């Protein structure tokens, strides 16, 4: 038996692959390989390169953002915020750094601005109530 791989994005299915021989995913603790008979597990994913192999396509490389991997039986579900494929491997690592890691920095800046706006609103609301 071979594995079935589904890569899910928040609003669509990115890819479904049958007959997957093995895959390698990056986690915060390092890269892990998955074979069809491996025990079921759940693993957090770090932004990086997901590699899988099928008989029809050979090795395939996808850039994935952070997310989660669930292996249950012969099915592997990967849910990530964003994914990219169809890019040569030598350019894929740069795409991960540009697209996913820079996005995290922008999100962090956005959250800082949002916290400042919320705290300013609360402070003015309290001052208004005391008048």
TATA-V209096 format. One record per residue. RES is the residue in one letter. PHI is phi as a letter, one per 20 degrees, with the letter a starting at -180 (NA if undefined). Layout:
res/phi
RES/PHI
RES/PHI
This chain:
res/phi
X/NA
X/d
X/e
X/d
X/d
X/c
X/d
X/d
X/d
X/g
X/c
X/a
X/e
X/f
X/b
X/c
X/c
X/e
X/l
X/e
X/f
X/a
X/b
X/c
X/c
X/e
X/d
X/f
X/e
X/p
X/e
X/c
X/d
X/c
X/d
X/g
X/e
X/f
X/f
X/f
X/a
X/c
X/b
X/f
X/d
X/e
X/g
X/r
X/d
X/d
X/d
X/b
X/c
X/c
X/f
X/f
X/d
X/m
X/f
X/c
X/d
X/c
X/e
X/c
X/e
X/f
X/r
X/b
X/d
X/c
X/d
X/c
X/m
X/e
X/d
X/d
X/d
X/c
X/d
X/c
X/f
X/b
X/b
X/c
X/b
X/m
X/d
X/g
X/g
X/f
X/e
X/f
X/f
X/f
X/f
X/f
X/f
X/f
X/e
X/e
X/f
X/f
X/f
X/f
X/f
X/f
X/f
X/f
X/f
X/f
X/f
X/f
X/f
X/f
X/f
X/f
X/f
X/f
X/f
X/f
X/f
X/f
X/f
X/f
X/f
X/f
X/f
X/f
X/f
X/e
X/e
